[in-house]
Amino acid sequence: MSEVRGLRVSASAALKEKRLLALLKGRDAGEAALQEAVEDAQLLGSLELSGLRVTWEEVVASRSGAAPEAVRRLRQARGAVDAKAPLTLDALRAWQTALFGAEAGWRSRARAREGVAPAPPDLIPGRLSIFEEWINSESGRDLKPAQQGALALARLVEILPFEDGNGRVSRLAASHLMVRGGLRPPILAAGDGPRLAACLQAAFHLDTEPLCALLVEGSERCLDVMIQTLERG
């Protein structure tokens, strides 16, 4: 996890961009090795936030299919939806199917939670449809990508549409909207757990700014990952 923990986040994004350009020496920041490093860091962080114990080596090995099932499935889920497609219920189902198989569906049992309660099972489809309509409306599209990501992440965790994997799917949705809007994918690490939980509680009460700020910082971490990858050669 050293590639994610201890990231250098003190320098401004502009300085990091300059450092990255200097290290690239004219090469494309989208080259495979850099994108793989970013993807690996994002996968590892999401798995650890889900409470799964995995190693950096297992995440890297999942590129060739040689890794625990949860790691392989999250990698498959990350590529299950067209990056340019709008965020829809079909996209949510595609991610959930990649994670848990075709038999996975909407949550059918009531769930308890401190504070704002998850949606009752019979209201999940309706609330998701309202969310889908809004996020793709003119009002939703007018938001900045990080704001869209924060609202999607908070709303999906609030609804809790699935029996399992809600955090992973919600983070995939937030990342999808941010990348579709031109940002780098957010990397959230295990150490972000307490802050993420606090940000979600604030978002449940209509204050999404803390969560938006966390996602922006997560997106900036891509620069750290790429810089570290280039420095290691």
C-alpha positions in Angstrom: 0.0 0.0 0.0 3.0 2.3 0.1 2.2 3.5 -3.4 -1.0 5.0 -1.9 -0.2 5.7 1.7 2.2 8.5 2.3 1.5 10.3 -1.0 3.0 13.7 -1.3 0.0 16.0 -1.2 1.6 19.2 0.2 2.6 20.7 -3.1 0.0 22.4 -5.2 -1.6 20.7 -8.1 0.1 23.2 -10.5 3.5 22.3 -9.1 2.8 18.6 -9.4 1.7 19.1 -13.0 5.0 20.8 -13.8 6.9 18.0 -12.1 4.9 15.4 -14.1 5.6 17.2 -17.4 9.3 17.4 -16.6 9.4 13.6 -15.9 7.4 12.7 -18.9 10.0 14.4 -21.2 7.4 14.7 -24.0 5.7 11.4 -23.5 2.0 11.0 -23.1 0.6 11.0 -19.6 -2.0 8.5 -20.9 0.6 5.8 -21.5 -0.3 2.4 -20.3 2.2 2.1 -17.4 0.9 5.3 -15.8 -2.7 4.5 -16.3 -2.2 1.0 -14.8 -0.5 2.5 -11.7 -3.5 4.9 -11.3 -6.0 2.1 -11.7 -4.1 -0.1 -9.3 -4.0 2.6 -6.7 -7.7 3.3 -7.1 -8.7 -0.4 -6.9 -6.6 -1.0 -3.8 -8.0 2.0 -2.0 -11.6 1.0 -2.8 -11.1 -2.6 -1.7 -9.6 -1.5 1.6 -12.3 1.0 2.2 -14.7 -1.9 1.8 -13.0 -3.7 4.6 -11.2 -6.3 2.4 -7.6 -7.1 3.2 -5.6 -7.1 0.0 -2.0 -6.3 -1.0 -0.5 -4.1 -3.7 1.0 -7.2 -5.2 -2.4 -8.9 -5.4 -3.9 -5.9 -7.2 -1.1 -5.8 -9.7 -1.4 -9.6 -10.2 -5.1 -9.1 -11.0 -4.2 -7.6 -14.4 -3.4 -11.2 -15.5 -6.2 -12.8 -13.5 -4.0 -14.2 -10.8 -5.5 -12.6 -7.7 -8.3 -13.1 -5.1 -11.8 -13.0 -6.7 -12.8 -9.7 -5.1 -9.8 -8.0 -6.7 -10.4 -9.4 -10.1 -14.1 -8.6 -10.0 -13.5 -5.0 -9.1 -11.0 -4.6 -11.9 -13.6 -6.1 -14.3 -16.3 -3.8 -12.9 -14.1 -0.7 -13.5 -14.2 -1.5 -17.2 -17.9 -2.7 -17.4 -19.3 0.7 -18.4 -18.4 2.9 -21.3 -16.5 5.8 -19.9 -18.4 8.3 -22.1 -21.8 6.9 -21.3 -24.2 8.7 -18.9 -24.7 7.4 -15.4 -27.8 5.2 -15.5 -29.5 2.4 -13.6 -28.1 0.0 -16.3 -24.6 1.2 -15.4 -25.2 0.6 -11.7 -26.5 -2.9 -12.5 -23.5 -3.6 -14.8 -21.0 -2.7 -12.0 -23.0 -4.8 -9.5 -23.1 -7.8 -11.9 -19.4 -7.6 -12.5 -18.8 -7.6 -8.7 -21.3 -10.3 -7.7 -22.7 -12.1 -10.8 -25.9 -11.8 -12.8 -28.0 -13.0 -9.9 -27.3 -9.9 -7.9 -30.2 -7.4 -7.8 -31.6 -4.6 -5.7 -31.6 -5.0 -2.0 -34.6 -7.0 -0.7 -34.0 -6.7 3.0 -34.4 -3.8 5.4 -31.2 -2.3 6.7 -30.6 -0.2 9.8 -28.1 2.6 10.1 -27.5 5.5 12.6 -28.8 8.8 11.4 -30.4 8.8 7.9 -31.9 5.4 7.3 -31.4 3.6 4.0 -34.3 3.4 1.6 -36.9 0.6 2.4 -36.5 -2.1 -0.2 -39.8 -1.3 -2.0 -38.8 2.3 -2.5 -35.3 1.6 -3.9 -36.3 1.4 -7.6 -38.3 4.6 -7.4 -35.6 6.6 -5.6 -32.9 5.3 -8.0 -35.1 6.4 -11.0 -35.5 9.8 -9.5 -31.7 10.0 -9.0 -31.0 8.8 -12.6 -33.4 11.4 -14.0 -31.9 14.2 -12.0 -28.2 13.5 -12.5 -28.8 13.4 -16.3 -31.0 16.5 -16.3 -29.9 20.0 -17.2 -29.5 20.9 -13.5 -27.3 17.8 -12.9 -25.2 18.4 -16.0 -24.6 22.1 -15.0 -22.7 20.9 -11.9 -18.9 20.6 -11.9 -17.7 17.0 -12.3 -16.5 16.7 -8.7 -19.9 18.0 -7.5 -21.7 15.4 -9.7 -19.4 12.8 -8.2 -20.0 13.8 -4.7 -23.8 13.9 -5.1 -23.8 10.5 -6.8 -21.6 8.9 -4.1 -23.7 10.4 -1.3 -27.1 9.6 -2.8 -26.2 6.0 -3.6 -24.8 5.3 -0.2 -27.9 7.0 1.3 -30.2 4.7 -0.7 -28.0 1.6 -0.3 -29.5 -0.2 -3.3 -27.6 -3.5 -3.0 -27.2 -6.2 -0.4 -23.4 -5.8 -0.7 -20.9 -3.7 -2.6 -22.7 -0.4 -2.2 -19.5 1.5 -1.4 -17.6 0.0 -4.4 -20.4 0.8 -6.8 -20.9 4.3 -5.4 -17.2 5.0 -5.8 -17.3 3.7 -9.3 -20.2 6.0 -10.1 -18.4 9.0 -8.6 -15.3 8.2 -10.6 -17.3 7.7 -13.7 -18.8 11.1 -13.5 -15.6 12.8 -12.7 -13.6 11.2 -15.6 -16.5 11.7 -18.0 -16.3 15.4 -17.0 -12.6 15.6 -17.8 -11.0 15.1 -14.3 -8.6 12.3 -13.3 -10.2 9.4 -11.4 -10.3 10.0 -7.6 -8.0 7.7 -5.5 -9.3 7.2 -2.0 -7.2 5.2 0.4 -8.0 3.2 3.5 -6.8 6.1 5.7 -9.6 8.3 4.2 -12.2 6.1 5.9 -13.1 8.3 8.9 -13.1 11.5 6.8 -15.2 9.8 4.1 -17.7 8.7 6.7 -18.0 12.2 8.1 -18.3 13.7 4.6 -21.1 11.3 3.8 -23.0 12.2 7.0 -22.7 15.9 6.0 -23.9 15.1 2.5 -26.9 13.3 3.9 -27.8 16.6 5.5 -27.4 18.5 2.1 -23.8 19.7 2.7 -21.8 18.0 -0.1 -18.9 20.5 -0.1 -16.7 18.4 2.2 -17.2 15.3 0.1 -16.5 17.3 -3.1 -13.3 18.5 -1.6 -12.2 15.0 -0.7 -12.9 13.8 -4.2 -10.9 16.6 -5.7 -8.0 15.7 -3.4 -8.4 12.1 -4.5 -8.2 13.2 -8.1 -5.1 15.1 -7.5 -3.5 12.0 -6.0 -3.3 10.6 -9.6 -0.5 13.1 -10.1 1.3 11.7 -7.1 0.9 8.1 -8.4 2.2 9.0 -11.8 5.1 11.0 -10.5 6.1 8.2 -8.2 5.8 5.7 -11.1 8.1 7.8 -13.3 10.6 8.4 -10.5 10.9 4.7 -9.9 11.5 4.2 -13.6 
